[in-house]
Amino acid sequence: MTQHVALVTGGNRGIGLATCARLAASGMTVVLAARGREAAARAAARAAGPGAGPLYPVTLDVTLPRQIERVKERVLGRFGRLDVLVNNAGVYLDEGTSVFDVELEVVRRTLQVNFYGPLRLVRAFVPGMVERGYGRVVNVSSGAGQLTDMGGEAAAYRVSKTALDALTRIVAAETAGTGVKVNAICPGWVRTAMGGSDAPRDPDDAARSIAWAATLPEEGPTGGLFRDREPIPW
């Protein structure tokens, strides 16, 4: 994996930080993206380890198209390509809130981060992957977006993850046969700032699944939703 370059959004803590550390440990060059420059730099230092691939911190708010364009210019200017895109940045702003009560601004903000951000990043980097004949896209989703098990409350979060799952399928279909694999990962309930201290899973549990999807072989799946490397219903 030493020749591969990965970009991880929301890489400064929780699942994102654990993913950066795991991909770097595999030998990848990792571009660690966070909204704050200092937060990205501190996280890159934490994720580094003996024998690991290099980590490059960048400032990226996925809701800002100009920042996405700047990151694209930096990545392609420095490395000439991006091989792995991990859309990990996300928000959960309406926990426990009824669909009848959630403010529309909360819905808008949630979709900007959880759906439009990944959409913009896919549009920025996947055409280059197709052109080069190799790429791995991992969208960090949630079981809360599964239509087969859809419940009430947290409508903004649920809808954003359902949309992300749909985007996964669409991009996978449009890149079929090109060497690009596009999959969604449900990390489960993880002990993070979002998941809380009572969650049963560690961030590295999620990072293992993300790293698996980020390093799939040529015969690996595309267009799926997975938890612990196993497909789950949509």
ZISUL-V28288 format. One record per pair of residues at least 12 apart in sequence whose ideal C-beta (glycine too) atoms are under 10 Angstrom apart, sorted by the first residue. I is the first residue (numbers start at 0). J is the second residue. If there is no record, write none. Layout:
# ZISUL-V28288
I | J
I | J
This chain:
# ZISUL-V28288
0 | 22
0 | 23
0 | 24
0 | 25
0 | 26
0 | 27
0 | 28
0 | 52
0 | 82
0 | 83
0 | 210
0 | 213
0 | 214
1 | 25
1 | 26
1 | 27
1 | 28
1 | 52
2 | 26
2 | 27
2 | 28
2 | 52
2 | 78
2 | 80
2 | 82
2 | 133
3 | 22
3 | 25
3 | 26
3 | 27
3 | 28
3 | 29
3 | 52
3 | 78
3 | 80
3 | 81
3 | 82
3 | 83
3 | 133
3 | 134
3 | 135
3 | 213
3 | 214
4 | 27
4 | 28
4 | 29
4 | 30
4 | 52
4 | 53
4 | 55
4 | 74
4 | 75
4 | 77
4 | 78
4 | 79
4 | 80
4 | 81
4 | 82
4 | 83
4 | 84
5 | 18
5 | 19
5 | 22
5 | 23
5 | 25
5 | 27
5 | 28
5 | 29
5 | 30
5 | 31
5 | 52
5 | 54
5 | 81
5 | 82
5 | 83
5 | 84
5 | 85
5 | 135
5 | 137
5 | 210
5 | 213
5 | 214
6 | 19
6 | 28
6 | 29
6 | 30
6 | 31
6 | 32
6 | 55
6 | 57
6 | 59
6 | 70
6 | 71
6 | 74
6 | 78
6 | 81
6 | 82
6 | 83
6 | 84
6 | 85
6 | 86
6 | 87
6 | 120
6 | 123
6 | 124
7 | 19
7 | 20
7 | 21
7 | 22
7 | 23
7 | 27
7 | 29
7 | 30
7 | 31
7 | 32
7 | 33
7 | 42
7 | 46
7 | 54
7 | 83
7 | 84
7 | 85
7 | 86
7 | 87
7 | 88
7 | 137
7 | 139
7 | 206
7 | 209
7 | 213
8 | 30
8 | 31
8 | 32
8 | 33
8 | 34
8 | 57
8 | 59
8 | 60
8 | 61
8 | 67
8 | 70
8 | 84
8 | 85
8 | 86
8 | 87
8 | 88
8 | 89
8 | 112
8 | 116
8 | 117
8 | 120
8 | 139
9 | 31
9 | 32
9 | 33
9 | 34
9 | 42
9 | 59
9 | 61
9 | 85
9 | 86
9 | 87
9 | 88
9 | 89
9 | 90
9 | 112
9 | 116
9 | 139
9 | 193
10 | 22
10 | 29
10 | 30
10 | 31
10 | 32
10 | 33
10 | 38
10 | 39
10 | 42
10 | 43
10 | 46
10 | 54
10 | 56
10 | 57
10 | 59
10 | 85
10 | 87
10 | 88
11 | 31
11 | 32
11 | 33
11 | 34
11 | 35
11 | 37
11 | 38
11 | 39
11 | 40
11 | 41
11 | 42
11 | 43
11 | 45
11 | 46
11 | 56
11 | 88
12 | 33
12 | 38
12 | 41
12 | 42
12 | 45
12 | 191
12 | 192
12 | 193
12 | 202
13 | 87
13 | 89
13 | 186
13 | 189
13 | 190
13 | 191
13 | 192
13 | 193
13 | 194
13 | 202
13 | 205
13 | 206
14 | 85
14 | 87
14 | 89
14 | 139
14 | 184
14 | 186
14 | 189
14 | 190
14 | 191
14 | 193
14 | 194
14 | 200
14 | 201
14 | 202
14 | 203
14 | 204
14 | 205
14 | 206
14 | 208
14 | 209
15 | 31
15 | 32
15 | 33
15 | 42
15 | 46
15 | 85
15 | 87
15 | 88
15 | 89
15 | 139
15 | 191
15 | 202
15 | 205
15 | 206
15 | 209
16 | 31
16 | 33
16 | 41
16 | 42
16 | 43
16 | 45
16 | 46
16 | 87
16 | 191
16 | 202
16 | 203
16 | 206
17 | 46
17 | 87
17 | 186
17 | 189
17 | 191
17 | 201
17 | 202
17 | 203
17 | 204
17 | 205
17 | 206
17 | 207
17 | 209
17 | 210
18 | 31
18 | 46
18 | 85
18 | 87
18 | 137
18 | 139
18 | 184
18 | 186
18 | 202
18 | 203
18 | 205
18 | 206
18 | 207
18 | 208
18 | 209
18 | 210
18 | 213
19 | 31
19 | 32
19 | 33
19 | 42
19 | 43
19 | 45
19 | 46
19 | 47
19 | 51
19 | 54
19 | 56
19 | 85
19 | 87
19 | 206
20 | 42
20 | 43
20 | 45
20 | 46
20 | 47
20 | 48
20 | 51
20 | 54
20 | 202
20 | 203
20 | 206
20 | 210
21 | 46
21 | 48
21 | 51
21 | 202
21 | 203
21 | 205
21 | 206
21 | 207
21 | 209
21 | 210
21 | 211
21 | 213
21 | 214
22 | 46
22 | 51
22 | 52
22 | 54
22 | 83
22 | 85
22 | 206
22 | 209
22 | 210
22 | 213
22 | 214
23 | 43
23 | 46
23 | 47
23 | 48
23 | 50
23 | 51
23 | 52
23 | 53
23 | 54
24 | 46
24 | 47
24 | 48
24 | 49
24 | 50
24 | 51
24 | 52
24 | 210
25 | 51
25 | 52
25 | 210
25 | 213
25 | 214
26 | 50
26 | 51
26 | 52
26 | 53
27 | 51
27 | 52
27 | 53
27 | 54
27 | 82
27 | 83
27 | 210
27 | 213
27 | 214
28 | 51
28 | 52
28 | 53
28 | 54
28 | 55
28 | 74
28 | 77
28 | 78
28 | 81
28 | 82
28 | 83
29 | 43
29 | 46
29 | 47
29 | 51
29 | 52
29 | 53
29 | 54
29 | 55
29 | 56
29 | 83
29 | 85
30 | 43
30 | 53
30 | 54
30 | 55
30 | 56
30 | 57
30 | 59
30 | 70
30 | 73
30 | 74
30 | 77
30 | 78
30 | 81
30 | 83
30 | 84
30 | 85
31 | 43
31 | 44
31 | 45
31 | 46
31 | 47
31 | 54
31 | 55
31 | 56
31 | 57
31 | 59
32 | 55
32 | 56
32 | 57
32 | 58
32 | 59
32 | 60
32 | 61
32 | 66
32 | 67
32 | 70
32 | 74
32 | 85
32 | 87
32 | 88
32 | 120
33 | 56
33 | 57
33 | 58
33 | 59
33 | 60
33 | 88
34 | 58
34 | 59
34 | 60
34 | 61
34 | 62
34 | 63
34 | 66
34 | 88
35 | 56
35 | 58
35 | 59
35 | 60
36 | 56
36 | 57
36 | 58
37 | 56
37 | 58
38 | 56
38 | 58
39 | 54
39 | 55
39 | 56
39 | 57
39 | 58
39 | 59
40 | 54
40 | 55
40 | 56
40 | 57
40 | 58
41 | 56
42 | 54
42 | 56
43 | 55
43 | 56
43 | 57
44 | 56
55 | 73
55 | 74
55 | 77
55 | 78
57 | 69
57 | 70
57 | 73
57 | 74
58 | 70
58 | 73
59 | 73
59 | 88
59 | 116
59 | 120
60 | 88
60 | 111
60 | 112
60 | 116
61 | 86
61 | 87
61 | 88
61 | 89
61 | 111
61 | 112
61 | 113
61 | 115
61 | 116
61 | 117
61 | 118
61 | 119
61 | 120
62 | 88
62 | 90
62 | 108
62 | 110
62 | 111
62 | 112
62 | 115
62 | 116
62 | 119
63 | 111
63 | 116
63 | 119
64 | 115
64 | 116
64 | 119
64 | 122
64 | 123
66 | 119
67 | 116
67 | 119
67 | 120
67 | 122
67 | 123
67 | 124
68 | 119
68 | 123
70 | 120
70 | 123
70 | 124
71 | 119
71 | 120
71 | 122
71 | 123
71 | 124
71 | 127
72 | 123
74 | 123
74 | 124
74 | 127
75 | 123
75 | 124
75 | 127
79 | 127
79 | 131
80 | 124
80 | 127
80 | 128
80 | 130
80 | 131
80 | 133
80 | 134
81 | 120
81 | 123
81 | 124
81 | 125
81 | 127
81 | 128
81 | 131
81 | 134
81 | 136
82 | 124
82 | 127
82 | 128
82 | 131
82 | 133
82 | 134
82 | 135
82 | 179
82 | 213
83 | 124
83 | 128
83 | 133
83 | 134
83 | 135
83 | 136
83 | 137
83 | 180
83 | 209
83 | 210
83 | 212
83 | 213
83 | 214
84 | 117
84 | 120
84 | 121
84 | 123
84 | 124
84 | 125
84 | 128
84 | 134
84 | 135
84 | 136
84 | 137
84 | 138
84 | 179
84 | 181
84 | 213
85 | 117
85 | 120
85 | 135
85 | 136
85 | 137
85 | 138
85 | 139
85 | 184
85 | 206
85 | 209
85 | 210
85 | 212
85 | 213
86 | 113
86 | 114
86 | 116
86 | 117
86 | 118
86 | 119
86 | 120
86 | 121
86 | 136
86 | 137
86 | 138
86 | 139
86 | 140
86 | 163
86 | 166
86 | 167
86 | 183
86 | 184
87 | 117
87 | 137
87 | 138
87 | 139
87 | 184
87 | 186
87 | 205
87 | 206
87 | 209
88 | 112
88 | 113
88 | 116
88 | 117
88 | 120
88 | 139
89 | 109
89 | 112
89 | 113
89 | 114
89 | 116
89 | 117
89 | 138
89 | 139
89 | 140
89 | 141
89 | 156
89 | 159
89 | 160
89 | 163
89 | 193
90 | 105
90 | 108
90 | 109
90 | 110
90 | 111
90 | 112
90 | 113
90 | 116
90 | 155
90 | 156
90 | 159
90 | 193
91 | 109
91 | 112
91 | 113
91 | 141
91 | 143
91 | 153
91 | 155
91 | 156
91 | 159
91 | 160
91 | 191
91 | 192
91 | 193
91 | 194
92 | 104
92 | 105
92 | 106
92 | 108
92 | 109
92 | 112
92 | 113
92 | 153
92 | 155
92 | 156
92 | 159
93 | 105
93 | 106
93 | 108
93 | 109
93 | 152
93 | 153
93 | 154
93 | 155
93 | 156
93 | 157
93 | 159
94 | 152
94 | 153
94 | 155
94 | 156
94 | 193
94 | 195
95 | 152
95 | 153
96 | 152
96 | 153
96 | 154
96 | 155
96 | 156
97 | 151
97 | 152
97 | 153
97 | 154
98 | 151
98 | 152
98 | 153
98 | 154
98 | 155
98 | 157
98 | 158
99 | 154
100 | 152
100 | 154
101 | 152
101 | 153
101 | 154
101 | 155
101 | 156
102 | 155
103 | 155
104 | 155
105 | 154
105 | 155
105 | 156
106 | 154
106 | 155
106 | 156
106 | 158
106 | 159
107 | 155
108 | 155
108 | 159
109 | 153
109 | 154
109 | 155
109 | 156
109 | 157
109 | 158
109 | 159
109 | 160
110 | 155
110 | 156
110 | 158
110 | 159
110 | 162
110 | 163
111 | 159
112 | 159
113 | 138
113 | 139
113 | 140
113 | 141
113 | 144
113 | 155
113 | 156
113 | 158
113 | 159
113 | 160
113 | 162
113 | 163
114 | 138
114 | 158
114 | 159
114 | 160
114 | 161
114 | 162
114 | 163
114 | 165
114 | 166
115 | 159
115 | 162
115 | 166
116 | 159
116 | 163
117 | 136
117 | 138
117 | 139
117 | 140
117 | 159
117 | 162
117 | 163
117 | 166
117 | 167
117 | 170
117 | 183
118 | 162
118 | 163
118 | 166
118 | 169
118 | 170
120 | 136
120 | 138
121 | 136
121 | 138
121 | 166
121 | 167
121 | 169
121 | 170
121 | 174
121 | 181
122 | 170
124 | 136
125 | 170
125 | 173
125 | 174
125 | 177
125 | 179
125 | 181
126 | 174
126 | 179
128 | 174
128 | 177
128 | 178
128 | 179
128 | 180
128 | 181
129 | 173
129 | 174
129 | 176
129 | 177
129 | 178
129 | 179
130 | 177
131 | 177
131 | 178
131 | 179
132 | 177
132 | 178
132 | 179
133 | 177
133 | 178
133 | 179
133 | 180
133 | 217
134 | 174
134 | 177
134 | 178
134 | 179
134 | 180
134 | 181
135 | 178
135 | 179
135 | 180
135 | 181
135 | 182
135 | 212
135 | 213
135 | 214
135 | 215
135 | 219
135 | 221
136 | 166
136 | 167
136 | 170
136 | 171
136 | 174
136 | 179
136 | 180
136 | 181
136 | 182
136 | 183
136 | 212
136 | 213
136 | 221
137 | 167
137 | 180
137 | 181
137 | 182
137 | 183
137 | 184
137 | 208
137 | 209
137 | 210
137 | 211
137 | 212
137 | 213
137 | 214
137 | 215
137 | 225
138 | 160
138 | 163
138 | 164
138 | 166
138 | 167
138 | 170
138 | 181
138 | 182
138 | 183
138 | 184
138 | 209
138 | 212
138 | 224
139 | 160
139 | 163
139 | 183
139 | 184
139 | 185
139 | 186
139 | 205
139 | 208
139 | 209
139 | 212
140 | 159
140 | 160
140 | 161
140 | 162
140 | 163
140 | 164
140 | 166
140 | 167
140 | 182
140 | 183
140 | 184
140 | 185
140 | 186
140 | 224
140 | 225
140 | 226
140 | 231
140 | 233
141 | 153
141 | 156
141 | 157
141 | 159
141 | 160
141 | 161
141 | 163
141 | 164
141 | 183
141 | 184
141 | 185
141 | 186
141 | 187
141 | 188
141 | 193
141 | 224
141 | 226
142 | 157
142 | 160
142 | 185
142 | 186
142 | 187
142 | 188
142 | 224
142 | 226
142 | 231
142 | 232
143 | 156
143 | 157
143 | 158
143 | 159
143 | 160
143 | 161
143 | 185
144 | 156
144 | 157
144 | 158
144 | 159
144 | 160
144 | 161
144 | 162
144 | 163
144 | 164
144 | 165
144 | 183
144 | 185
144 | 224
144 | 233
145 | 157
145 | 160
145 | 161
145 | 164
145 | 185
145 | 224
145 | 231
145 | 232
145 | 233
146 | 161
146 | 164
146 | 165
146 | 232
146 | 233
147 | 231
147 | 232
147 | 233
148 | 231
148 | 232
148 | 233
149 | 161
156 | 193
160 | 183
160 | 185
160 | 224
161 | 233
163 | 183
163 | 224
164 | 183
164 | 185
164 | 222
164 | 223
164 | 224
164 | 233
165 | 183
165 | 233
166 | 181
166 | 183
167 | 181
167 | 182
167 | 183
167 | 184
167 | 221
167 | 222
167 | 223
167 | 224
167 | 233
168 | 181
168 | 182
168 | 183
168 | 221
168 | 222
168 | 223
168 | 224
168 | 233
169 | 181
169 | 222
170 | 221
170 | 222
171 | 183
171 | 220
171 | 221
171 | 222
171 | 223
172 | 221
172 | 222
174 | 221
174 | 222
175 | 221
175 | 222
176 | 221
177 | 221
178 | 217
179 | 221
180 | 212
180 | 213
180 | 214
180 | 215
180 | 216
180 | 217
180 | 219
180 | 220
180 | 221
180 | 222
180 | 223
181 | 212
181 | 220
181 | 221
181 | 222
181 | 223
182 | 208
182 | 209
182 | 211
182 | 212
182 | 213
182 | 215
182 | 219
182 | 220
182 | 221
182 | 222
182 | 223
182 | 224
182 | 225
182 | 230
183 | 212
183 | 222
183 | 223
183 | 224
183 | 225
183 | 226
183 | 231
183 | 233
184 | 205
184 | 206
184 | 208
184 | 209
184 | 210
184 | 211
184 | 212
184 | 213
184 | 223
184 | 224
184 | 225
184 | 226
184 | 227
184 | 228
185 | 205
185 | 208
185 | 224
185 | 225
185 | 226
185 | 227
185 | 231
186 | 198
186 | 200
186 | 202
186 | 204
186 | 205
186 | 206
186 | 207
186 | 208
186 | 209
186 | 226
186 | 227
187 | 199
187 | 200
187 | 204
187 | 205
187 | 208
187 | 226
187 | 227
188 | 200
188 | 205
189 | 201
189 | 202
189 | 203
189 | 204
189 | 205
189 | 206
190 | 202
190 | 204
190 | 205
191 | 205
200 | 227
204 | 227
205 | 226
205 | 227
207 | 227
207 | 228
208 | 225
208 | 226
208 | 227
208 | 228
208 | 229
209 | 225
211 | 225
211 | 227
211 | 228
212 | 225
212 | 228
